[in-house]
């Protein structure tokens, strides 16, 4: 028992384990995530509908989307952005890990008569000859990746963007990192049966890595029957300087910085910020 409790509370090396598939490929959890996406009144898997409407309208205007233009949304989920961006007349591609989310997105596109190219798979393995005028990654998905994964993804962005194309992404800020605190608790059927339809206990440990500006939420899940499981949710936090350095190393130049992906003004104390970047010349 002591060894098990010690393992539950053990702090791993930063980004030592990656368990994204535990969220996106599990049938029960992917349906839970889809429900969060489609709840337009909250900011969980996606932001609230009012923000998405304003954000998509701003993106269309800011990046002059329309017929003859192309855009790829990495981590598109159930198509909340892709469906709106497609109204501009641009050719839209959506890429996501979750088959459940993409089935919903495809159904909605068919119902509305939209021609959106949805691709199911790991965006770290995206390897197509398509070239886009705009690449987006929204809801701070970039922050869930390790430095090596982010470098790989930026390389993919660089290859699939046209020479005059733009990259738009948002990240969590250092102000948000300062607000995070270490914590530990356990709960029966935590998050209203999010992890499993069966009964379980979930032990949650939040660890901060000060020098790396990383937070880990570690979920140790013990079901009534079946194998125990640990899920690691990593989040990298950025300053404008650290993000600029990472993008510069990948061949990008930040052209503009915003408070969010609706074009709000940048504020140092905001919990997130967004950038628009182009290939360095």
N, C-alpha and C positions, 0 to 999 in steps of 0.2 A: 504493500500500500504506500509506504514512504517513497519508493522509487517512482511509482506512478504519479503521485502528487508533485514530486520533484520535477518530473518530465513535463507535466502540465504547466508549471510555473517557470520553466527554463527559458531564458532569453537566447534565441539563436543568433548566429552571425547575420549581419545585415544582408538581406536579399539571398539568404542561403537556400531557401526552399521556395518553389513557385507552384501554386496549386490553382491556377485560374480555371482549369478544366472542371474542378469540383463545383464551380458555380454554373458554368455555361453548358456542360454536356450532361449533367444529371437532370433527368426528366422532371422530377418534382421541383427542384430548385430553379430550373429555367422557367417553369410556369410561375413560380413565385416572383421571379425577377420581372417577367412580362407584366404581371399584375401591378408591380410598382411602376414600371414604365408608363402604363396606361392610366394610372391615377393622376389626373391632370391637376390636382389641387396640392400636390406635395413635390418636394425636391429630393427624390431618393435616387432611383436608377436613372431617371430623366428629370429635367427641371419642369416647373409647372407650365401649363399650356400657354398662359399669357406671355411668359418669358419666351417660350419657343416661337410663338407667333411673331413677336417683336424681333427676336434674334434672326429668324429666317428671312424676314423682310429686309433687315439691315444687311445681311450677307448678300442677298440678291442685288441690292443697290450698290453696296460698297465694292463688290467684285464684278459688277456689270454682267451678271449672269443672264443668259437669254439664248435664243437659237444660235447654234454654231459654237457655243461654249460647252465645256464638260467639267464635271465635278465628281469627286469620289469622297464619300464620307466613311472614314475608318471607325468601326465600332458603331454602326448605324442603328443597332437594336431593331425595334419594330417599325422603323421608317418614319419617325416623327419629324426629322429634319428632311430626309430625302423626299418625302411626299410634298413638302412645302417648297423645297428648292426646285422640284420638277415643274411647278406651276409657272416658272420663268420661261420654260421652253428649252432650257439647257438639257443636255444628255447627262443623266444622273446614274451613278453606280453606288451601291451600298454594300459594305463588307462587314460581316459580323461572325462571331464564333457560334452563336446560339441558333440552332436549327429552329427552335420554338419561336424565337422572335422573328426570324426571317419568313417562316410560314405565315405568320400574321401579316408581315409587311407585304408579302406577295399577294395575299388575299385582298388586302386593302387597295393595292395598286390595280388589281384586276377589277375590283368593284368600281373604282373611280376612272378606269380607262387610261391610267398612266402607264407609260412604258419605262420602267425603272429596272436597271440591271442589278439584281441582287446576287451576291457571291457569299457562300457559306464557307468559313474557314478561319484559320489563325492568321491575323494580319501580319504577324512576324514572318510568315511564309508566303506572303503575297508576291507573286512573280509572274506578271503578265506584261504584254507589250503595250497595253493601253497607256496613253499619255493624257494628262488632265490639265485644264487651266487652273483648277482649284482643288486642293486636298484639305479636308477638314478632319479634326479629331476633337470632339466636344465632350463636355462633362468631366474634364480633367482625367480622362483615361490614360493620358501620357504618364501621369504620376504613379500609376500602378505597376510600372515596369522598372526593372533594374537598370543601372547605367549601361550595361552591355546590351540589353534588350532595346533600350532607347536609341543607342547608337545604330543598332541594326535597323530599327524602324525608320530613323531619319535617313539612312541610306536608301531604303525603299521609297520614301517620300521623294528624295532627290531624283531617283531614277524615273519615277512615274509622273513627275511634273514636266510640263513643257518648259522651254527655256524662259518664257516670260510668265510662267505660272506662279501661283501664290500658295502658301501654306498658312492655315489658320488653326490654332490650337489654344486651349486654356489650361492653366495649371493652378495648384494651390500655392498660396504665398507664405512667406516667412511669418507674417502676422497670424495666419491660421495655425502654423506650427507652434507658435508661442502659446496659443490657447489650448493645445492638446496636453493632456496630463496622463501620467502612468496610472493604471487602475487594474483591479482584478475583481471578478465576481463570478458567480455561477447562477444558473437559472434553469428550471425545468421547461422544456419546450420553448427555448429562447426565441424571441421574435415571432411568437405565435405560430410555431411549427414550421418556421422557414426552412430549417435544415432537413427535416424529415417529417413524413406524415405519421410515423410511429412516435411513441413516447421516447424522449431522450433527455439527458442532462447536458448542458453546454457550459463549459468553463471558459470565460473570456479574459484574456490578458492583453493589456495595452502597454507596449514598450516604446520608449523614445530613444532614438539614437542621435544625441545632440550634435556631434561633430559632422554627421552625414545629413542632418536635417531630414530624417526618415522616421516614420511611425509605423509600427506593426500592431495590428489587431489579430491576435492568435486565438482561434476558436478550437477548443478540444471537445469533441462531440462523442458522447457515450450513449448509444441507443439501447433500448430495452432488450433488443435482440440484434445480433449481427456484430460486425467489427467496429471498434472505435476508430475515429478519424480526426485528423487535425487539418484545419484550413488556415492559410496564412494570407492576410490582406495587407499588403505593403502599400505605403503612400510616401512618395518623395515630395518634398516641399521646396520651392524655388524662390530665389531673389531674382530681380531682373538681370543682374550680372551673371548669376550662375546659369540661367537659361540661355542668355546671350552667348556665353562661352561654349555651352554644349551645342548650340545650333551652329556657331561659327566653325567648330571642329568638324561638323558634318557638311560644311559648304553652304550654309545659309546666312543671310543677312537680315536682321530684324528691321523692318521698315516702319512699323507702327506698334505701339503698345496701348492696350485698352483695359478698362476695368473688368470687362467680360465680353462674351461673344455677341452682345447686342450693341457694341460700340460705345458703351459707357466710358466716361473719362477715367483714366488710371488713378487710383488712390492707394498710397502706400499701406494704409491700415486695412484695406479690403482683404477678404479671405481668399481671393483668387484674382488672377489677371489673365489677359489674353494677348497674343501677339499675332501679327501678320508678317510673314517672312517670304523672301524670294531667294533664288539661287545667287550666291556671291559671284561677282564677275571680276 
